[in-house]
Amino acid sequence: MIVGVTGGIGAGKSRVCDVFAREGAYVIDADEVGRDAVEDPAVLRSLAGTFGRGILDENGVLVRRELGRRAFASTEARDRLNRIVWPPLVETLKSCCRTALADRPDRPVVIDAALILEWGDPRELCDVLVVVKAPVADRIRRAMERKGLTEAEVRERMACQLPESDKVEAADFVIENAGSATELETKARAVWRQIVKS
């Protein structure tokens, strides 16, 4: 079984995935897979061709901050980035899931991915979709604390993601993260028990 966990920036996806891991799941972090995907030489060439060689240092290594600055300069630029990065990212995620399930067919796989719905039909990637939602003010505060972003940067990233209501509509399970960390963990464990029972 493959479980997708999604939600907006700062919603608490990773904390929910940590609970799922303690319950026995194998968790794949899509951000980590994405970081690796952009290191692929073909992807780097395509990125440099689209955003300019200035996104690479003198050794041809990606300067992520510069790519981010250029890619988030406009909706069109962000869309170009997504068209380059998402296909290899999704294929790598599928491969990671296949490998994990082949190694341990009895162990559920969890994909921690903020953009799983933006990539297309989540059912092509996972069997169950869990959405973590939280009040906007909490999400902004958490993202600023954990990622070192300004409020404007957090709001810019939020604007690039599907509205929370769209994610909730697509979900099999919704976890509301509006309380303490202990409350979130309790809710996550309860959802996990329902998932593995089905």
Secondary structure, DSSP 8 states (H G I E B T S, - for coil): -EEEEE-STTSSHHHHHHHHHHTT-EEEEHHHHHHHHTTSHHHHHHHHHHH-GGGB-TTS-B-HHHHHHHHTSSHHHHHHHHHHHHHHHHHHHHHHHHHHHHH-TTS-EEEE-TTTTTTS-GGGT-SEEEEEE--HHHHHHHHHHHH---HHHHHHHHHHS--HHHHHHH-SEEEE--S-HHHHHHHHHHHHHHHHH-
